[in-house]
């Protein structure tokens, strides 16, 4: 009983409750037939009102749980669809990456083997343009260059003169000088 009174004290102060009791008792004393009619109506309506409030709270809780369950179900269905979409896109992305990596490695190996691409040390691997033909035309950077046998391709894609090793002169024999004069 003290719990009910303390709860009522929080809702309404004891003075305002006392005023309400006094007003109800005065009404019942002044109009006994009307007050008995209203009292019986409240007594009989209390059970259906209590059932309606219980049903409403139960329905709200049940429908909330049902909505939560239905919502979770559709989120789960969407999650399954998302999973398979991610599996497919991962597979496509991985296959595309492998294809591009193979293309890159193949082009790099062919380029290094033919001398069109430099190795990391700045040297060209594979045959140079000068060693593959004595004269010919190549297209680099959109410009046609002619390669002669006395030229070689340098590291920056240009051409430079081929350096010949310096030969030491042999002493000329007198017999050869005489033969040349005759």
TIPABA-575224 format. One record per residue: residue number from 1; residue in three letters; chain; x negated, y, z negated of N, C-alpha, C in turn. Coordinates in Angstrom, 2 decimals, m for minus. Each point is the difference from the previous one (the first is absolute). Example, Ala and Ser with C-alpha at 12.3 -4.5 7.8 and 13.67 -1.06 7.14 Angstrom:
REM residues 2
{site 1; ALA; A; {m13.19; m5.69; m7.80}; {0.89; 1.19; 0.00}; {m0.90; 1.20; 0.00}},
{site 2; SER; A; {0.35; 1.05; 0.72}; {m0.82; 1.19; m0.06}; {0.77; 1.09; m0.73}},
END
This chain:
REM residues 182
{site 1; UNK; A; {m0.82; m1.19; 0.00}; {0.82; 1.19; 0.00}; {m0.86; 1.26; 0.00}},
{site 2; UNK; A; {m1.13; m0.07; m0.70}; {m0.87; 1.17; m0.04}; {m0.60; 0.28; 1.38}},
{site 3; UNK; A; {m0.22; m1.09; 0.80}; {m0.53; 0.19; 1.36}; {1.01; 0.77; 0.85}},
{site 4; UNK; A; {1.27; m0.37; m0.13}; {1.06; 0.67; 0.78}; {0.09; 1.46; m0.43}},
{site 5; UNK; A; {m0.06; 0.26; m1.29}; {0.09; 1.38; m0.47}; {m1.21; 0.82; 0.43}},
{site 6; UNK; A; {m1.18; m0.60; m0.03}; {m1.18; 0.76; 0.43}; {0.06; 0.27; 1.50}},
{site 7; UNK; A; {0.54; m0.95; 0.77}; {0.16; 0.24; 1.44}; {1.03; 1.09; 0.24}},
{site 8; UNK; A; {1.10; m0.03; m0.75}; {1.01; 1.06; 0.12}; {m0.57; 1.35; m0.41}},
{site 9; UNK; A; {m0.86; 0.01; m0.99}; {m0.64; 1.26; m0.42}; {m0.85; 0.58; 1.13}},
{site 10; UNK; A; {m0.61; m0.86; 0.80}; {m0.80; 0.50; 1.13}; {0.91; 0.57; 1.09}},
{site 11; UNK; A; {1.16; m0.65; 0.20}; {0.92; 0.47; 1.05}; {0.70; 1.28; m0.45}},
{site 12; UNK; A; {0.59; m0.04; m1.19}; {0.73; 1.17; m0.52}; {m0.36; 0.18; m1.48}},
{site 13; UNK; A; {m0.10; 1.21; m0.39}; {m0.37; 0.28; m1.40}; {1.16; m0.41; m0.92}},
{site 14; UNK; A; {m0.29; m0.29; m1.27}; {1.08; m0.42; m0.93}; {1.08; 1.08; m0.16}},
{site 15; UNK; A; {m0.35; 1.26; 0.09}; {1.01; 1.06; m0.15}; {0.98; m0.01; 1.16}},
{site 16; UNK; A; {m0.52; m0.18; 1.26}; {0.91; m0.01; 1.15}; {0.84; m1.28; 0.00}},
{site 17; UNK; A; {m0.55; m1.10; m0.50}; {0.79; m1.22; m0.12}; {1.12; 0.18; m1.04}},
{site 18; UNK; A; {m0.32; 0.63; m1.09}; {1.01; 0.24; m1.05}; {1.13; 0.88; 0.53}},
{site 19; UNK; A; {m0.34; 0.99; 0.80}; {1.04; 0.85; 0.60}; {0.88; m0.82; 0.94}},
{site 20; UNK; A; {m0.61; m0.94; 0.79}; {0.79; m0.84; 0.91}; {0.93; m0.93; m0.78}},
{site 21; UNK; A; {m0.49; m0.60; m1.10}; {0.86; m0.86; m0.83}; {1.17; 0.80; m0.57}},
{site 22; UNK; A; {m0.28; 1.16; m0.51}; {1.06; 0.84; m0.58}; {1.04; 0.35; 1.05}},
{site 23; UNK; A; {m0.44; 0.26; 1.23}; {0.94; 0.36; 1.08}; {0.87; m1.21; 0.35}},
{site 24; UNK; A; {m0.60; m1.20; 0.08}; {0.76; m1.22; 0.33}; {0.99; m0.31; m1.12}},
{site 25; UNK; A; {m0.43; 0.08; m1.27}; {0.92; m0.28; m1.11}; {1.14; 1.02; m0.05}},
{site 26; UNK; A; {m0.28; 1.23; 0.28}; {1.05; 1.03; 0.01}; {1.00; m0.30; 1.12}},
{site 27; UNK; A; {m0.51; m0.43; 1.19}; {0.87; m0.33; 1.12}; {0.88; m1.21; m0.35}},
{site 28; UNK; A; {m0.60; m1.02; m0.62}; {0.76; m1.20; m0.37}; {1.07; 0.34; m1.07}},
{site 29; UNK; A; {m0.30; 0.88; m0.91}; {0.93; 0.38; m1.04}; {1.14; 0.83; 0.58}},
{site 30; UNK; A; {m0.30; 0.87; 0.97}; {1.02; 0.87; 0.55}; {0.85; m0.74; 1.04}},
{site 31; UNK; A; {m0.54; m0.95; 0.74}; {0.74; m0.73; 1.05}; {m0.28; m1.50; m0.14}},
{site 32; UNK; A; {0.66; m0.64; m0.89}; {m0.30; m1.41; m0.25}; {0.41; m0.93; 1.14}},
{site 33; UNK; A; {1.10; 0.24; 0.70}; {0.45; m0.90; 1.07}; {m0.96; 0.08; 1.19}},
{site 34; UNK; A; {m0.35; 1.20; 0.39}; {m0.93; 0.17; 1.13}; {m1.38; m0.56; m0.33}},
{site 35; UNK; A; {m0.45; 0.20; m1.22}; {m1.33; m0.50; m0.37}; {m0.02; m1.52; m0.08}},
{site 36; UNK; A; {1.11; m0.64; m0.46}; {0.04; m1.47; m0.02}; {0.03; m0.54; 1.43}},
{site 37; UNK; A; {0.75; 0.65; 0.90}; {0.02; m0.43; 1.40}; {m1.41; 0.07; 0.61}},
{site 38; UNK; A; {m0.71; 1.09; m0.20}; {m1.36; 0.14; 0.54}; {m0.97; m0.99; m0.65}},
{site 39; UNK; A; {0.17; m0.27; m1.28}; {m0.86; m0.97; m0.69}; {0.15; m1.40; 0.56}},
{site 40; UNK; A; {1.27; m0.43; 0.22}; {0.26; m1.33; 0.56}; {m0.54; m0.08; 1.42}},
{site 41; UNK; A; {0.19; 1.05; 0.77}; {m0.53; 0.02; 1.38}; {m1.53; m0.13; 0.00}},
{site 42; UNK; A; {m0.66; 0.70; m0.87}; {m1.47; m0.11; m0.08}; {m0.43; m1.38; m0.45}},
{site 43; UNK; A; {0.76; m0.59; m0.94}; {m0.35; m1.34; m0.48}; {0.13; m1.03; 1.10}},
{site 44; UNK; A; {1.08; 0.04; 0.77}; {0.17; m0.97; 1.08}; {m0.88; 0.31; 1.21}},
{site 45; UNK; A; {m0.35; 1.22; 0.23}; {m0.84; 0.38; 1.15}; {m1.48; m0.22; m0.29}},
{site 46; UNK; A; {m0.32; m0.18; m1.29}; {m1.42; m0.15; m0.36}; {m0.61; m1.25; 0.62}},
{site 47; UNK; A; {0.71; m1.12; m0.03}; {m0.54; m1.27; 0.53}; {m0.20; 0.10; 1.52}},
{site 48; UNK; A; {0.99; 0.45; 0.78}; {m0.26; 0.13; 1.44}; {m1.09; 1.02; 0.33}},
{site 49; UNK; A; {m0.04; 1.09; m0.76}; {m1.08; 0.98; 0.23}; {m1.36; m0.61; m0.29}},
{site 50; UNK; A; {m0.05; m0.78; m1.08}; {m1.26; m0.66; m0.34}; {m0.39; m1.01; 1.08}},
{site 51; UNK; A; {0.98; m0.75; 0.52}; {m0.28; m0.95; 1.09}; {m0.45; 0.73; 1.27}},
{site 52; UNK; A; {0.67; 1.12; 0.31}; {m0.38; 0.75; 1.19}; {m1.43; 0.53; m0.12}},
{site 53; UNK; A; {m0.34; 0.52; m1.15}; {m1.37; 0.51; m0.20}; {m1.01; m1.13; 0.11}},
{site 54; UNK; A; {0.33; m1.16; m0.60}; {m0.89; m1.16; 0.10}; {m0.15; m0.47; 1.45}},
{site 55; UNK; A; {1.15; m0.05; 0.72}; {m0.06; m0.41; 1.41}; {m0.82; 0.98; 0.82}},
{site 56; UNK; A; {0.19; 1.28; m0.23}; {m0.73; 1.01; 0.77}; {m1.50; m0.11; m0.22}},
{site 57; UNK; A; {m0.39; m0.14; m1.25}; {m1.43; m0.13; m0.30}; {m0.55; m1.28; 0.61}},
{site 58; UNK; A; {0.76; m1.11; m0.13}; {m0.45; m1.27; 0.59}; {m0.09; 0.09; 1.52}},
{site 59; UNK; A; {1.01; 0.63; 0.63}; {m0.01; 0.13; 1.46}; {m1.18; 0.86; 0.46}},
{site 60; UNK; A; {m0.26; 1.06; m0.73}; {m1.13; 0.87; 0.38}; {m1.31; m0.77; m0.13}},
{site 61; UNK; A; {m0.16; m0.74; m1.10}; {m1.22; m0.79; m0.17}; {m0.11; m1.10; 1.05}},
{site 62; UNK; A; {1.13; m0.71; 0.26}; {m0.02; m1.08; 0.98}; {m0.30; 0.54; 1.40}},
{site 63; UNK; A; {0.69; 1.06; 0.38}; {m0.22; 0.56; 1.34}; {m1.40; 0.59; 0.14}},
{site 64; UNK; A; {m0.50; 0.55; m1.09}; {m1.39; 0.50; 0.04}; {m0.97; m1.16; 0.20}},
{site 65; UNK; A; {0.24; m1.09; m0.73}; {m0.86; m1.17; 0.17}; {0.17; m0.60; 1.40}},
{site 66; UNK; A; {1.25; m0.04; 0.48}; {0.26; m0.52; 1.34}; {m0.66; 0.89; 1.05}},
{site 67; UNK; A; {0.13; 1.31; m0.16}; {m0.63; 0.92; 0.95}; {m1.52; m0.13; m0.07}},
{site 68; UNK; A; {m0.50; m0.14; m1.21}; {m1.44; m0.20; m0.14}; {m0.43; m1.31; 0.65}},
{site 69; UNK; A; {0.79; m1.06; m0.21}; {m0.30; m1.29; 0.62}; {0.09; 0.08; 1.52}},
{site 70; UNK; A; {1.05; 0.64; 0.52}; {0.14; 0.14; 1.45}; {m1.11; 0.87; 0.56}},
{site 71; UNK; A; {m0.31; 1.05; m0.71}; {m1.10; 0.86; 0.44}; {m1.32; m0.73; 0.01}},
{site 72; UNK; A; {m0.25; m0.78; m1.06}; {m1.24; m0.79; m0.04}; {m0.01; m1.06; 1.09}},
{site 73; UNK; A; {1.16; m0.59; 0.30}; {0.07; m0.99; 1.08}; {m0.40; 0.64; 1.33}},
{site 74; UNK; A; {0.56; 1.16; 0.31}; {m0.32; 0.64; 1.29}; {m1.42; 0.53; 0.03}},
{site 75; UNK; A; {m0.50; 0.41; m1.15}; {m1.42; 0.40; m0.05}; {m0.88; m1.22; 0.25}},
{site 76; UNK; A; {0.39; m1.15; m0.54}; {m0.75; m1.24; 0.24}; {0.06; m0.39; 1.48}},
{site 77; UNK; A; {1.17; 0.10; 0.62}; {0.12; m0.30; 1.43}; {m0.88; 0.94; 0.81}},
{site 78; UNK; A; {0.03; 1.29; m0.32}; {m0.85; 0.96; 0.70}; {m1.47; m0.28; m0.25}},
{site 79; UNK; A; {m0.34; m0.46; m1.20}; {m1.39; m0.36; m0.30}; {m0.47; m1.18; 0.83}},
{site 80; UNK; A; {0.87; m0.99; 0.22}; {m0.36; m1.14; 0.84}; {m0.23; 0.45; 1.44}},
{site 81; UNK; A; {0.90; 0.86; 0.50}; {m0.17; 0.53; 1.36}; {m1.30; 0.80; 0.09}},
{site 82; UNK; A; {m0.27; 0.82; m1.01}; {m1.24; 0.78; m0.01}; {m1.22; m0.92; m0.02}},
{site 83; UNK; A; {0.05; m1.07; m0.78}; {m1.14; m0.92; m0.06}; {m0.31; m0.57; 1.37}},
{site 84; UNK; A; {1.01; m0.49; 0.71}; {m0.26; m0.60; 1.31}; {m0.40; 1.05; 1.02}},
{site 85; UNK; A; {0.54; 1.22; m0.13}; {m0.45; 1.07; 0.90}; {m1.47; 0.31; m0.24}},
{site 86; UNK; A; {m0.42; 0.01; m1.26}; {m1.41; 0.25; m0.31}; {m0.89; m1.16; 0.45}},
{site 87; UNK; A; {0.49; m1.23; m0.08}; {m0.77; m1.14; 0.50}; {m0.22; 0.13; 1.50}},
{site 88; UNK; A; {1.05; 0.36; 0.72}; {m0.11; 0.15; 1.46}; {m0.92; 1.15; 0.36}},
{site 89; UNK; A; {0.16; 1.16; m0.66}; {m0.86; 1.14; 0.33}; {m1.45; m0.27; m0.40}},
{site 90; UNK; A; {m0.22; m0.72; m1.10}; {m1.37; m0.35; m0.38}; {m0.62; m0.91; 1.06}},
{site 91; UNK; A; {0.77; m0.97; 0.47}; {m0.51; m0.92; 1.02}; {m0.32; 0.76; 1.28}},
{site 92; UNK; A; {0.89; 0.89; 0.43}; {m0.26; 0.78; 1.21}; {m1.22; 0.91; m0.18}},
{site 93; UNK; A; {m0.11; 0.63; m1.17}; {m1.14; 0.89; m0.24}; {m1.30; m0.78; m0.05}},
{site 94; UNK; A; {0.01; m1.17; m0.63}; {m1.22; m0.81; m0.07}; {m0.40; m0.50; 1.38}},
{site 95; UNK; A; {0.98; m0.44; 0.80}; {m0.31; m0.47; 1.36}; {m0.53; 1.14; 0.86}},
{site 96; UNK; A; {0.58; 1.18; m0.14}; {m0.48; 1.16; 0.76}; {m1.42; 0.35; m0.43}},
{site 97; UNK; A; {m0.27; m0.03; m1.30}; {m1.35; 0.31; m0.47}; {m1.01; m1.01; 0.53}},
{site 98; UNK; A; {0.35; m1.28; m0.05}; {m0.92; m1.03; 0.51}; {m0.24; 0.21; 1.49}},
{site 99; UNK; A; {1.05; 0.29; 0.76}; {m0.15; 0.25; 1.44}; {m0.93; 1.19; 0.24}},
{site 100; UNK; A; {0.21; 1.09; m0.72}; {m0.84; 1.19; 0.19}; {m1.44; m0.25; m0.44}},
{site 101; UNK; A; {m0.18; m0.75; m1.08}; {m1.36; m0.31; m0.46}; {m0.73; m0.87; 1.02}},
{site 102; UNK; A; {0.69; m0.99; 0.57}; {m0.62; m0.85; 1.03}; {m0.34; 0.83; 1.23}},
{site 103; UNK; A; {0.91; 0.90; 0.40}; {m0.29; 0.88; 1.14}; {m1.21; 0.87; m0.28}},
{site 104; UNK; A; {m0.07; 0.58; m1.19}; {m1.12; 0.87; m0.34}; {m1.32; m0.76; 0.01}},
{site 105; UNK; A; {m0.02; m1.16; m0.65}; {m1.23; m0.78; m0.06}; {m0.41; m0.47; 1.40}},
{site 106; UNK; A; {0.97; m0.42; 0.80}; {m0.31; m0.46; 1.36}; {m0.56; 1.14; 0.84}},
{site 107; UNK; A; {0.63; 1.16; m0.05}; {m0.47; 1.14; 0.78}; {m1.38; 0.42; m0.47}},
{site 108; UNK; A; {m0.24; m0.02; m1.29}; {m1.32; 0.37; m0.52}; {m1.07; m0.99; 0.45}},
{site 109; UNK; A; {0.32; m1.29; m0.06}; {m0.99; m1.00; 0.43}; {m0.27; 0.11; 1.50}},
{site 110; UNK; A; {1.04; 0.16; 0.80}; {m0.19; 0.13; 1.45}; {m0.76; 1.29; 0.30}},
{site 111; UNK; A; {0.34; 1.07; m0.68}; {m0.71; 1.27; 0.21}; {m1.45; m0.08; m0.37}},
{site 112; UNK; A; {m0.31; m0.66; m1.10}; {m1.40; m0.14; m0.39}; {m0.75; m0.93; 0.95}},
{site 113; UNK; A; {0.69; m1.04; 0.46}; {m0.66; m0.94; 0.91}; {m0.30; 0.64; 1.35}},
{site 114; UNK; A; {0.86; 0.91; 0.44}; {m0.22; 0.64; 1.30}; {m0.79; 1.29; m0.12}},
{site 115; UNK; A; {m0.25; 0.46; m1.20}; {m0.82; 1.20; m0.19}; {0.80; 1.29; m0.02}},
{site 116; UNK; A; {1.30; m0.06; m0.02}; {0.82; 1.21; m0.03}; {0.18; 0.54; m1.41}},
{site 117; UNK; A; {m0.22; m0.81; m1.01}; {0.18; 0.42; m1.39}; {m1.31; m0.22; m0.74}},
{site 118; UNK; A; {m0.39; 0.99; m0.81}; {m1.24; m0.12; m0.78}; {0.22; m0.89; m1.20}},
{site 119; UNK; A; {m1.07; m0.65; m0.42}; {0.03; m0.76; m1.24}; {m0.19; 0.98; m1.15}},
{site 120; UNK; A; {0.24; m0.42; m1.22}; {m0.12; 0.93; m1.12}; {m1.37; 0.65; m0.12}},
{site 121; UNK; A; {m1.07; m0.61; 0.48}; {m1.34; 0.58; m0.09}; {m0.27; 1.04; 1.07}},
{site 122; UNK; A; {0.95; 0.28; 0.87}; {m0.19; 0.98; 1.05}; {m0.56; m0.60; 1.27}},
{site 123; UNK; A; {m0.30; m1.28; 0.01}; {m0.53; m0.67; 1.18}; {1.15; m0.67; 0.74}},
{site 124; UNK; A; {m0.16; m0.09; 1.28}; {0.99; m0.71; 0.79}; {m0.40; m1.45; 0.07}},
{site 125; UNK; A; {0.94; m0.86; m0.24}; {m0.29; m1.42; 0.15}; {0.48; m0.42; 1.38}},
{site 126; UNK; A; {m0.50; m1.07; 0.48}; {0.38; m0.45; 1.33}; {m0.84; 0.70; 1.05}},
{site 127; UNK; A; {0.21; m0.33; 1.24}; {m0.80; 0.60; 1.06}; {0.33; 1.47; 0.18}},
{site 128; UNK; A; {m1.01; 0.80; 0.34}; {0.22; 1.41; 0.28}; {0.39; 0.14; 1.45}},
{site 129; UNK; A; {0.44; 1.18; 0.35}; {0.41; 0.25; 1.38}; {m1.18; m0.15; 0.95}},
{site 130; UNK; A; {m1.20; 0.40; m0.43}; {m1.17; m0.05; 0.87}; {m0.42; m1.43; 0.27}},
{site 131; UNK; A; {0.19; m0.88; m0.98}; {m0.46; m1.37; 0.21}; {1.02; m0.84; 0.75}},
{site 132; UNK; A; {1.26; 0.44; 0.05}; {0.99; m0.80; 0.70}; {0.01; 0.28; 1.49}},
{site 133; UNK; A; {m0.43; 1.19; 0.40}; {m0.03; 0.31; 1.43}; {m1.12; 1.00; 0.26}},
{site 134; UNK; A; {m0.52; m0.04; 1.21}; {m1.06; 0.94; 0.33}; {0.57; 1.36; 0.30}},
{site 135; UNK; A; {1.17; 0.06; 0.54}; {0.67; 1.29; 0.17}; {1.48; m0.28; 0.01}},
{site 136; UNK; A; {0.76; 0.94; m0.50}; {1.44; m0.20; m0.04}; {0.66; 1.20; m0.63}},
{site 137; UNK; A; {1.29; m0.08; m0.16}; {0.74; 1.11; m0.56}; {0.76; m0.49; m1.22}},
{site 138; UNK; A; {0.02; 0.81; m1.06}; {0.78; m0.34; m1.18}; {0.84; 1.20; m0.37}},
{site 139; UNK; A; {1.08; m0.26; m0.68}; {0.90; 1.07; m0.39}; {m0.01; 0.07; m1.52}},
{site 140; UNK; A; {m0.60; 1.07; m0.54}; {m0.02; 0.21; m1.44}; {0.49; 1.41; m0.26}},
{site 141; UNK; A; {0.90; 0.13; m0.98}; {0.54; 1.30; m0.38}; {0.63; 0.70; 1.19}},
{site 142; UNK; A; {0.53; m0.75; 0.96}; {0.67; 0.60; 1.13}; {m0.93; 0.50; 1.08}},
{site 143; UNK; A; {m1.29; m0.18; m0.13}; {m0.95; 0.48; 1.00}; {m0.68; m1.20; 0.63}},
{site 144; UNK; A; {m0.16; 0.07; 1.31}; {m0.70; m1.07; 0.70}; {m1.48; 0.30; m0.02}},
{site 145; UNK; A; {m0.81; m0.94; m0.44}; {m1.45; 0.15; m0.03}; {m0.60; m1.12; 0.84}},
{site 146; UNK; A; {m1.06; 0.32; 0.66}; {m0.71; m1.00; 0.79}; {m1.18; m0.48; m0.81}},
{site 147; UNK; A; {m0.16; m1.30; m0.06}; {m1.10; m0.59; m0.75}; {m0.99; m0.54; 1.01}},
{site 148; UNK; A; {m1.24; 0.45; m0.10}; {m1.06; m0.51; 0.85}; {m0.88; m0.91; m0.83}},
{site 149; UNK; A; {m0.84; m0.73; 0.66}; {m0.83; m0.96; m0.70}; {m1.02; 0.67; m0.90}},
{site 150; UNK; A; {m0.30; 1.28; 0.21}; {m0.97; 0.67; m0.86}; {0.67; 0.75; m1.14}},
{site 151; UNK; A; {1.31; m0.21; m0.22}; {0.71; 0.63; m1.09}; {0.51; m1.07; m0.95}},
{site 152; UNK; A; {0.18; 0.40; m1.25}; {0.64; m0.91; m0.95}; {1.04; 0.80; m0.79}},
{site 153; UNK; A; {0.95; m0.69; m0.57}; {1.05; 0.65; m0.76}; {m0.52; 0.25; m1.40}},
{site 154; UNK; A; {0.10; 1.26; m0.47}; {m0.45; 0.26; m1.37}; {1.17; m0.18; m0.97}},
{site 155; UNK; A; {m0.27; 0.14; m1.29}; {0.98; m0.31; m1.02}; {1.22; 0.90; m0.01}},
{site 156; UNK; A; {m0.06; 1.24; 0.51}; {1.15; 0.88; m0.07}; {0.82; m0.02; 1.28}},
{site 157; UNK; A; {m0.18; m0.99; 0.85}; {0.82; m0.14; 1.19}; {m0.57; 0.72; 1.20}},
{site 158; UNK; A; {m1.10; 0.71; m0.14}; {m0.60; 0.70; 1.14}; {m1.09; m0.85; 0.62}},
{site 159; UNK; A; {m0.70; 0.58; 0.95}; {m1.07; m0.73; 0.68}; {m1.30; 0.76; m0.21}},
{site 160; UNK; A; {m1.06; m0.71; m0.08}; {m1.32; 0.63; m0.11}; {m0.97; m0.78; 0.86}},
{site 161; UNK; A; {m1.10; 0.64; 0.29}; {m1.01; m0.64; 0.85}; {m0.62; m1.18; m0.73}},
{site 162; UNK; A; {m0.27; m1.02; 0.74}; {m0.63; m1.19; m0.55}; {m1.48; 0.29; m0.19}},
{site 163; UNK; A; {m0.49; m0.28; m1.17}; {m1.42; 0.26; m0.26}; {m0.82; m1.20; 0.46}},
{site 164; UNK; A; {m0.98; 0.29; 0.80}; {m0.91; m1.04; 0.48}; {m1.17; m0.07; m0.97}},
{site 165; UNK; A; {m0.51; m1.17; m0.30}; {m1.18; m0.08; m0.86}; {m1.22; 0.57; 0.73}},
{site 166; UNK; A; {m0.79; 0.71; m0.74}; {m1.20; 0.62; 0.58}; {m1.06; m1.08; 0.18}},
{site 167; UNK; A; {m0.52; m0.11; 1.25}; {m1.03; m1.00; 0.29}; {m1.36; 0.67; m0.08}},
{site 168; UNK; A; {m0.90; m0.71; m0.59}; {m1.37; 0.52; m0.05}; {m0.64; m0.22; 1.36}},
{site 169; UNK; A; {m0.74; 1.01; 0.44}; {m0.67; m0.12; 1.30}; {m1.22; m0.90; m0.12}},
{site 170; UNK; A; {m0.10; m0.89; 0.96}; {m1.15; m0.88; 0.02}; {m1.13; 0.70; 0.76}},
{site 171; UNK; A; {m1.19; m0.25; m0.40}; {m1.11; 0.63; 0.73}; {m0.05; m0.54; 1.44}},
{site 172; UNK; A; {m0.18; 0.90; 0.92}; {m0.05; m0.35; 1.42}; {m1.37; m0.55; 0.32}},
{site 173; UNK; A; {0.00; m1.13; 0.67}; {m1.27; m0.61; 0.38}; {m0.50; 0.65; 1.28}},
{site 174; UNK; A; {m1.28; 0.04; 0.14}; {m0.60; 0.64; 1.17}; {0.35; m0.75; 1.28}},
{site 175; UNK; A; {0.16; m1.26; m0.07}; {0.33; m0.78; 1.19}; {1.36; 0.41; 0.55}},
{site 176; UNK; A; {0.94; 0.29; m0.88}; {1.33; 0.40; 0.44}; {m0.06; 1.37; 0.64}},
{site 177; UNK; A; {m0.84; 0.88; m0.51}; {m0.13; 1.34; 0.58}; {m0.54; m0.11; 1.41}},
{site 178; UNK; A; {m0.95; m0.87; 0.18}; {m0.61; m0.18; 1.32}; {1.02; m0.57; 0.96}},
{site 179; UNK; A; {0.83; m0.94; m0.43}; {1.00; m0.60; 0.86}; {1.05; 1.03; 0.39}},
{site 180; UNK; A; {0.33; 0.87; m0.89}; {1.01; 1.00; 0.30}; {m0.53; 1.01; 1.01}},
{site 181; UNK; A; {m1.28; 0.31; m0.04}; {m0.57; 0.96; 0.93}; {m0.07; m0.58; 1.40}},
{site 182; UNK; A; {m0.17; m1.24; 0.13}; {m0.13; m0.60; 1.32}; {1.29; m0.12; 0.62}},
END
